[in-house]
């Protein structure tokens, strides 16, 4: 791209260099939503601060979020920030900046929301609890940010809480996350005595008025004498850290020249944008202290769309090609649809990030996946649950479209003259499932439509019908995820549903050869029914399935009745004998029988086939088989023993154990029946730090110790009066 050429359209209100697309990400309950709420207040977007506990925050707008006090869906909002002088040298004083913020969930069940947000963001604020430090989900969101090469700054929140320890939190970032993390602000006091922060770069103190309930009154002053030595030491440590990575600062250190605050700030920005340094700040979002410096740091250190490498895509259908998409209003239009949402007022919303060009109402966009064009009828900017209609969106913007069809998460929307496929976000496979059924017949159609819409919105949610049990199965990332799905079905689609664990699709087989005879004789005046068949059965090799052979010699059963006998045998095999489950790996030979010149019929021989097979199976020592899953568990070493013990309790057989990449991998085979609830158990046993995946492996005989329980549950239950 020509450096002298402007990348900004004359129509846009804010230059791209003054745009920040950031996400707020952290472990559950670290204070993301509260921090976002304070930022929106100080930037003037809202005039009264809400609280998560009161259920009145801007970004937690869903009923389920407000009731539970957690974030479920990532909410996008836009605010504007103009840095003030305040006696402190700032990089962009007096210049208004536009900040697009996405507040992401912290609960592991909604990790897809973080995944797709990180895919389209230019920077992130990682929030850590000052007491707990780096928590399990902190590691997950950090890995997601690293995966998509998102520059970060860290905010150690809750410095007012009992047990808060800033140094410990920074130390854990370095050890657990491998982050090159260094403070640019340090706290003044802690717990009940946390009163402000020290700006290390400028060697100034920001003291908050304890009596001020909204955190607007603070004083910028010289560092208190008691904190001067600590501040000087922290600044020296910061300069050393920057000098190790930045040649300009290293040169000044070697020549022992003074390092100007602005020069140091520019070096920190360069390293942060290259993901070589993580500046660390501190504060208390709840007590409204330290939030303004955080917004300043977002503007000072996190990149604009121009500061990050261009998006990379490929020609549709040619994955080996490479196309760079530069942030430029004057280029061809290219964007990524990263989220779908059903709005009760405007219908289906498609959230998208513009990487190049601009999009106006009435323009035509092209989807390379479907090879279809769509005309844009409405373009909207998002303010949490509010929609603001706009005429045009530009490169670097995050906005939403209304009325598009056949769009899925991860689709590229572009100019037809510039066909390109950008890399979509990747999502984990569902790990837990349950069966659902509508309470009434009237709910059936509404439920089908509701589940289809929810599956479109959420790439980690699946719904399908189990062909063997006939149940409708919904699958997701955890019990809470599926609970929210059921709740949304009821509230948004007015569908009431019953739910329960899905039935296990067991199988039956035999362990020895046997003979069986079946007779179907009915005489009720006039023409009767007569069918007689003899069969021989034996076990077939594992995986060879069912073989049915006609071994009739001499016409003991006429040819026209052989096919009905085979139909009867097949029907008996599908229905099972031991516990009404389908049979597998059985070889059946039809060896003999007899017929009646007048009374024999196709129906009679079909029934004879059913009876003959059931008679033979009962003599062939039938057994029940259960599905075995291949399970892979990834865990930090300290939880290995607890997880091994839990797998053994679940009748699991450990196949191997490997240590690699600072983690332990357990490979096991476990019956599917024992894996329900494992998603919750593994989190509990490992404090959320372990993960697992599983896939079907084979069938094995059910142990006698639990056979009676399964057979009892398979018996038809008497109808209720």
ZITA-V912546 format. One record per helix or strand of 2 or more residues. SS is the DSSP state (hx for helix, st for strand). FROM is the first residue (numbers start at 1). TO is the last residue. If there is no record, write none. Layout:
BEGIN
ss->SS from->FROM to->TO
ss->SS from->FROM to->TO
END
This chain:
BEGIN
ss->hx from->16 to->18
ss->st from->19 to->26
ss->hx from->32 to->42
ss->hx from->63 to->68
ss->st from->75 to->83
ss->st from->96 to->103
ss->hx from->108 to->120
ss->st from->123 to->129
ss->hx from->136 to->147
ss->st from->151 to->157
ss->hx from->166 to->177
ss->st from->181 to->183
ss->st from->185 to->188
ss->hx from->191 to->193
ss->st from->196 to->199
ss->st from->204 to->208
ss->st from->218 to->221
ss->hx from->225 to->243
ss->hx from->247 to->254
ss->hx from->261 to->273
ss->st from->278 to->282
ss->hx from->291 to->301
ss->st from->311 to->315
ss->st from->318 to->325
ss->st from->334 to->343
ss->st from->347 to->356
ss->st from->359 to->360
ss->st from->364 to->367
ss->st from->372 to->375
ss->st from->378 to->383
ss->st from->386 to->390
ss->st from->392 to->393
ss->st from->398 to->402
ss->st from->412 to->414
ss->st from->421 to->422
ss->st from->432 to->438
ss->hx from->441 to->457
ss->st from->462 to->465
ss->st from->472 to->476
ss->hx from->479 to->493
ss->st from->497 to->500
ss->st from->507 to->510
ss->st from->514 to->522
ss->st from->529 to->539
ss->st from->547 to->550
ss->hx from->559 to->575
ss->st from->586 to->594
ss->hx from->602 to->619
ss->st from->622 to->635
ss->hx from->637 to->649
ss->st from->653 to->660
ss->st from->663 to->671
ss->hx from->672 to->674
ss->hx from->678 to->686
ss->st from->691 to->701
ss->hx from->704 to->714
END
